[in-house]
Amino acid sequence: MAKEIKFSLVYRDMWQSSGRYVPRVDQLVKVAPAIIDMGCFDRVETNGGAFEQVNLLFGENPNVAVRKWTAPFHKAGIRTHMLERGLNALRMNPVPADVRELMFKVKKAQGTDIARSFCGLNDHRNLRLSIEYAKKAGMVSQAALSITHSPVHTVEYYMGVVDKLVEYGTDEICLKDMAGIGRPAELGQLTAEIKKKYPHIKVQYHGHTGPGFSVASMLEVARAGADYLDVAIEPLSWGKVHPDVITIQQMLKNDGFLVKDINMDAYMEAKNLTQSFIDDFLGYWINPSNSKMTSLLVGCGLPGGMMGSMMADLETFKGAINAAERAHAEHESTLDELSLKLFSEVEYVWPKLGYPPLVTPFSQYVKNTALMNIFAMSQGKPRFSSIDKDTWGMIQGKMGNLPGPLAPEIIELAKEKGLEFHTENPQDNYPDELPHFRQMMKEEGWDEGQDQEELFEFAMHERQYRDYKSGAAKERFNHDLAEMKAKANAPIEIVRPVIELPKFNVEEYTRKYPKATPVQAPVKGKLLWEVSADDVSMAPTAGTEVKKGKAMGYVQTYYGQEEIVPAVDGRVVATLGKQGEDVVKGEIIAFVE
């Protein structure tokens, strides 16, 4: 009898691999019947990742969104699943164990059936509690392997991780090929090994299409015994997102697999509704480059969704790098040349940093280090002259064990800085916090909510939750949307802007200070050299002494203040932004020498 392959529509990830936001709950409820009527999906990814946080940024209650969005699928007998980041749960930094445990209880009560849990480092210790808490809450535990391609990421390596995850009690394994660079033959071998050793374990494959391997990978894992494949639908399939269900269904059907038919009328309805959401407002935050595949991602292994931010970074640094190249009588690099340099530098840096799988946030750490290396070398400085504190945290093992060994020069550099390496369980560094958040809710007069879901949201996303409760989030989102629409409709605009350029001539300053190190705005927001200063001229004067890693100013964002920290010890030689002025992420706002 032919083996059946089942499909999961990763509707949440379709959006979050494309842009900043996901549809509002009223839009999700509107498209759900069409997805159900397609008749080909046994699973739908409904929430997790940044879904809850995005709803808070809308100024909406994410708990309402999850309950309303999962309900129609439950009624139709389609199982729902979420994505969570192990130690980091639903955010980008570590989460206390008691908050992690509450998350699974809440999401199960809200209608989420399956918890897909991954660790960006494949450290099984970071997934143990996820598996235990998911099963305790009555959810299906699906532990994910962060797939990449390197000398250390072999079938044997991954099977060692699988052995521990099965020991902890996971029900399923997901091959999370987040950059789509897993090689088809190796993924087939890995799937076959899992099914041979653990025939009771379900295997689901998730592969992005950026570099082009994932269709072949889907065929290989299906032939090797996989049970589920993640797919997308137009207009958000392909590009750097996921393969379309139509192609995958037809490919497998031709290969002799049993697959469900697709109701094409319903497919077109779901497609048209999805397009209407893009046209309504979501398209303002979708980078057009995400619709294109590129083989340049094969070598560097970066997720395709990072292409937009990488190009913005290069645009910001181009003037400074060119000025340094001129100062050294070297050829000035074009943007295309810098792109290739960055891809090449990522390939160089990645093994030096222990081959962390290039998934959020570790992909950002590797990319940022590569970019700063390029800038340092353009100034005649050595590689690794500037490494940010989060990357050092990864290097030191604060977030888990790296898959490969660190390069000797990185270890020596850490010793020179007096940094210690960590081997303890990362979770041990983050004590329980629910009593603290419960007390704060009591003081605010806030209810913990049905199934303690409001307590959970507050503990998981405190700053965003406060802005949601105050109404500041909705006001800010509406303002940003109006601003985006105005820009898009302005007659001088040809396309919607995806990059904001600095308001000053970087080259002018880098000619003056060729040996200085730039200080960049960490996020978009308002520049605050002094938090309480009203004087718009307020800024560090030339000669002001600053310390590496110590705040020399702040950027006020929608969720609070982010520190501006220089990468080196030295003295300020120039500041390029005024107190209270708007800045964008990556904008050079000072030089330190």
Disulfide bonds with the S-S distance in Angstrom:
none
